[in-house]
Amino acid sequence: MQCQCIQHFGQPLIQDERPDMTPTGTEVILEVTAAGVCHTDLHMREGGVDLGRGERLNYADRGIKLPLTVGHETVGRVIAAGPDAGEIDMTRNYVVFPWCGCGACDVCRQGDENLCATPRYLGIHVDGGYATQLRIAHPRYLFDIGDLDPARAAPLACSGLTTFSALKKLGDSYFDQPPLLIGAGGLGLMCIRLLAALGAKAPVVADIDPAKRAAALEAGAAAVIDPASPDVLSEIASACGGTPPRAILDFVGAEATAKLAFNALARNGKLVTVGLFGGAAPWSLPMITLKSVHIMGSYVGSLTEFAELIEIARSGAIDAIPSTVFPLDKAEETLNLLEEGKIVGRAVLSPATQV
């Protein structure tokens, strides 16, 4: 098997060749057909996340072991199964739930494996999908994609699930007016599609990149905003129906976007921060109280939410976001394009694609 690995944090991915995988117990082995490329993969290559004020979350200090095959948005076909895995249709393509927990703690038993204290996330704690083969701990993490294109289905494991879980945290009462989305990358564009599928109002989208603002309009945004505008708060309020938005999703997670989101948010509104760009919160503590706002984080999503999302996707209700397919051996170059902001929508690696 071939894989694209982090050998050392802060250095380019290295192509490696390893023995083919053999399953044990409940494990299944997939032949990878598509692997989405995510900003989290950039953080993995870099080796951590900027926490602001001179602090940093270093993955090496958090027990992340190298070498590591990255990638957590994966579709593949089962080519081998352990003796306890049960019967599996090996003719189907499956998208993999990557946010696996220990499976035994109270959090996991409640269905929130993505919040497990001892996680086993694919591409983060264990080898992921930038490879020709992928090991999965249990068939419960496999979801038949039906007639969906694998390149379209792979991003559902992160950009789809992350946006879906974040939207559910807003609650239905926050869809009386258009929500504000900050960031029109893969997450933002996916969110526009999901809002349409859920019957919610089309959102207002803010992004510094004109090309991404254009992509947001094409995807169905009600309006787009340039955050650099001197009247940005007035423009946001006007686009949201004449009043400040009561629901904001920040898909960037930078100090500048956090500041914009807080300043734009209506009193008693809800801000869900999703992105991991980095930095520290720029909010005044007294203003959180005076505005009576709700600020919460949302990290990926649960196994139950993923099952619900896949059902929606298989029904055809979610229009495809723009995606570009690259060969697996171009993983490093693809990550660089993402880092430079040159990917509109989602990039997907395909082991079968040739240069």
N, C-alpha and C positions, 0 to 999 in steps of 0.2 A: 504494500500500500504506500501511497504518497501522501505527504502532509506538509503544511506550511506552519512552521513553529517559531515561537519566541525562544531563542537560546539564551539571550541576555536582555534585560530590560533596557530600553533606550536605543536598541540597535535594530536593524532591519530583520524582517522575517527570513528564516532559512528553510529551504526545501529539504525534506528528509525522507528517507525510504526506510520503512519498518516492515517486520513480518506481518502477514495478514492476521487479522484478529480472530480469536476463538472465544465463543461465549461460554459462560458457566451459569448454573442456577437459573435465574429468571432473565438473564441478560439476552439482548438481541443485538445483532450486528447489521448495520445498514450500509448499503452501497450508496454513497452520496450522489444525488442528482443536482442539487442546488444548495448554495450556502450564501445567505445574505451578509452584507458587509455593513457594520454598524459603528457609530462613534465610540461605543464601549470598547470595540476592538482597538481603536486608537489609544484609549486610556490604558488598555492592557499592554500594548507595545511600549508605551511610554513608561509604564511601571507605577502609575498612581494618578491621583487627582489633586488638583490645587484646592486647598481648603480656605485660602485667603489668610491675610494677616501673617504671612510668613510660614504658615503651617501646611503640611502636605500629608495625604493619606498614601503611604507607600505599600504596595501590594506585597513586597517581599516581607515586610514587617507583619503583614496580616496572614502569613502562612501560605502564600501562593508559591507553588514549586515550579521550577523550570527544569527541562524544556517543557513547553506547553503548546499544544495546537489550539489556536483561537477559533472563534466562530460559534455563535449560538442560535443562528437562524438557519435551520437545516431541514431539507426534504430528502428522502431517500427510500430505497426499497430494501426490505429485509432479505438478507442472503444467508443468515444463520441464526439459530435460536438455541438457548440453553435448554436443558431437560425439564426445567420447571416453568418455562415461559408460556406453555399452552400452545394452542393452534393459532397460527398467524397466516393471513393471506399474503404470500410472497409475490403476488402479481401487482399489488397496489403500491402507490406512492403515499408515504406518510410524512406529515410535518411533525416535528419533535417539540414537545414542551421541554425547554432547556433549564427551567428554574427549579431544579430538583433539590429537595431537602434530604434529611436523614431518613425520613419515612416513619420514624418511630416516636418522635416527641409529640407533645400535646399540640403544638402549632401545626405540624404536618398532618396529624390525625384530624384536625379541624379543616383541612383543605388548603392551608396557607403555606405550602412548601416554600414559596418564594420568600417567606419571612423567617425561615428556619435559622436557628443560631449556629448550626453546623452545616452550611449549604454545600451542595455538590453541583453547582451550576456548570453547564457545559461551556467549554471555552474560557472558563474563568478558574474553576477549581479542578476540573478534570478536562481531558482532551475534548476539543469541539469539532466543528464541521468543516474547517478549512482542510479537507482531506478527501481521499477516495473512500474511506471507511470510517464509521462512527460506532462507538459502543454505547448502548443505552441500558440502564440498570433494570428496566421493567417495561413490559408492553403497555402499561397504563399511560406512558408518556407519548404514545404514538397515536396520531389522529389522521384518519384516511382523508385525503384532500379531494377525493372524487375526481371530477373532470377539470379541476383547477390546474393551470400551468404551474409546474414546480417553482419557476422563477417568481411567479406571482404569490405563491403560497408561502415560500420561505420567510419573507419579512413579517408574516403574521405572528411568528414566534416571539418577536420583540417589538418592532414598531407598531404592529397591529395590536398585540396584547397590551403593551404599555399605554397606548392611547385609549384603548377600550376601558382598561381599569381606571385610568385617570378620569375619563368621562363619567363613569359610574359614581365616582366620588363626588362629582358636582351635584348629583341629584336632579330629578326632573324639574324641580322648581326653578332651577337656574337656566332653563331654556325658554323663558318667556321673552327674552330678547337675545340678539346674536351674542354668543360668547366671543371673547378675544383670544386668539391664538398667537403666541409669540414664537416665531420660527417657522419657516416653510420648507424645512428639509424633509427627510423621509417621514418623520413623526408627524409634522404639521400637515403634510399632504394626505397622509393616512387618516388623520383626524377629520379632515374635511369630508373624506369619503364616508367615514363611519357616521358622522353627524347626519349626512344625507340618508344613510341606510337606516338610522334610528328614527328618522322623521323629525329631527330637530331643525332649528333655524340655521341657515347658512352662516358661518362665522365671519368675523372680521379678522384679518391676518396682518401681522406686522413683521417685516423682515428688512434687513439692510440691503439685501441683494436684489436688484431689479429683476434679474432672471427668475429668482425664486418667487418674487411677488407676481410675476406673470404666470408662473406655473400654478400658483395658488388660485388666481382668477380662473385659469383654465380648468382647475379641479373643482371649481364651484364656490369659491369664497364670495361672500356678498360684497366685500370691499377689501382693499389692501392699503396698508399704511407704511410710510417710510419713517422709522423711528428717529431719523435725523432731522425731521421737520421741526422748525421752531414752534409750531402750534400743534405738536403731536397729540397732546391730551385732548384738545378741542376736536381734532380730527377723529380721534377714537370715539369720543362721546357722540359726535354727530353720526358717525357710521353705525354706531350701536343703537340708534333710534332716538338720539337727542339727550341721552343721559349716560353717565359712566357705566361701563359694563359691570354686572354683578357676578360674572364668572369669567375667570382668566386661567388659561393653561400656558405655563412657560416651558416650552420645549427646548430652550437653550440652557438656562440655568447659569447665566453669567451675572456679575454684579450689575452691569448696565441693564440687562433685561429684567432682573429682579426689581431694580429701582423703578423702571418704567411700569412694570406690572402693578407695583404697590401704589404708585402715584395715580395710575389710571383707574384703579379699582374703586367701585362704589362703596359707600358705608354699608356695613353688614354683608359685603360681598365675599366671595370665596376665591382664593388663589391656590391653585395646585401647581407645585413646581416639580418638574419632571427631568429636565436636562441636567447634565453633569459637567458643563463646560468648566466651571470652577470659580472660586472666589468666596468672599464672605457676604453675609446678608447686609445690605446697606440701609435697612429700615431703622427709623427712630422708634425706640421702644414705646414712648408715650403715644405716638401716632397709631400704633397697633391698637391700643386701648381706645383712643379717641375715635378712630374710624370703626371700631368693633368688627374688624375683619377676621376672616378665617383663613389661616395659612397652613397648608399641609403638604407633605411630600407624597409622591406616589412612585413606587419602584416596581417595574414590570407588572405582573399580575398573577392570579392564582390559577390552579389547574381547572377549577370549575369555570372561571371566567374564560379560560382558553377554549374549553369545550363549547361554551356558548358562542364565542367568536367564530369558531370554525363552522358551526351550524349556519351562522349568518352568512359567512363567506361562501359556503357551498350552495346556498340558495341563490347566489348571483346578485345579492343586494349591494355588495361592496364593489364599486368600480375600481379597476386596477389603477395603481399609481404608476407614474413613469419609472421605468427600470432599465438598466443597462447591464448586459451579461458580459463577463470577462472570464478568460481561462483561469483555472485554479493556479497555474504557475505564475500568474500576474497579480497575485494577492498583494504583494508589497507595493507595486505600482498603483493598484486600486486604492489601497489605504492612503497613499500619498495624494491621490486625486481628491479623496474625501476630505483629507486634512486641509487641502488648499481651497475647499469650497467649490470644486468643479463638478461635483455629482449633483444632478437635479433628480430628486426622487430617491431611488434606491439602486445601489450596485449589488449585483449577485454574481458569485463565482460558480462556474460550472466545470467539473472535472472533464466532461465530455467535449467542451468547447476548445477548439484549436485556435492558435494565434492567426 
